[in-house]
Amino acid sequence: MSFFLETLVGGLLAGVMYALVAIGFVLIYKASGVFNFAKGAMVLCAALTFVTLREQGLSFWFALAVALIVMVTLAIVVERVVLRPLINRPPLTLFMATLGLSFVIEGLSQFLMGASVHELDLGIVDIPIQIGPILVSQLDLAAAASAGVLVLALSLLFSRTRIGISLRAIADDPQAALSIGIRLPSLWRIVWGMAGVVSIVAGLLWGARQGVQFALTLVVLKALPVLIVGGFTSIGGAIAGGFIIGASESLAEIYLSPLLGGSISNWFAYAVALVFLLIRPSGLFGEKAVERV
């Protein structure tokens, strides 16, 4: 039982890492209906900026502040230069724009800061600690705490502030929101700026786990099952989806892999997502599409 609990808790905490990336998708999609495929490149850019500044001798907090400014600025520029001119274009056009943007950000990041693999040290000694009968990774606990703070802050923003209410109005009906005086461009800048903040947090935690390298851009692929399970429009759904994907993936790797004759962690999350698409396409907390005929 202790081994089962240890595997389950490890999977839940790993799922938080997936959810951190998924939250960035939810912010953009909820406010503008754009699926930002460039999220993985933004995560790589954030981690690469931070680790490059640290290697130049800057202190941790100063490097973090500069990287944060860079990511927020980048997110706002992307919204202003690339996506705002494409307002009211078909969703496929917007998706292709973010797909091309991902290659541009990735290429510029590696051109300016190099393509070598960097080790990222956050000062967290990733040694398992004993909690009751189980061992838990300190890095996973730090990731869970970071995600908890982000979710709480974003939930309060969306539910208790004028900005959050305006964002929810835009998500429901952009034209109606514009008609009552809500300034759509300003709010989109805020949302993309918040997505930049989420990118720096996710980039640092993922970079500390697997090094700062090209593979960081692929974390976007792990976020897709999380979004399908939790729903594309719910921050809480991103966390719940991360828990479900992380736990099921971890348990399946231990208990199902021997029966199937090989590792299944690379594809099991997508199998779970496919089941949700067949049973509940909008996800656990996603908003169901309503079409008037």
Buried (B, 14 or more C-beta within 10 A) or exposed (E): EEEEEBBBBBBBBBBBBBBBBBBBBBBBBBBBBBBBBBBBBBBBBBBBBBBBBBEEEBEEEEBBEBBBEBBBEBBBEBBBEBBBEBEEEEEEEBBBBBBEBBEEBBEEBBEEBEEEEBEBEBEBEEEBEEEEEBBBBEBBBBBBEBBEEBBEEBEEBBEEEEBBEBBBBBBEEBEEBEEEEBEBEEBBBBBBBBBBBBBBBBBBBBBBBEBBBBEBBEBBEBBBBBBBBBBBBBBBBBBBBBBBBBBBBBBBBBEEBEEEEEEBEEEBBBEBBEEBBEEBEBBBBBBEEEEEE
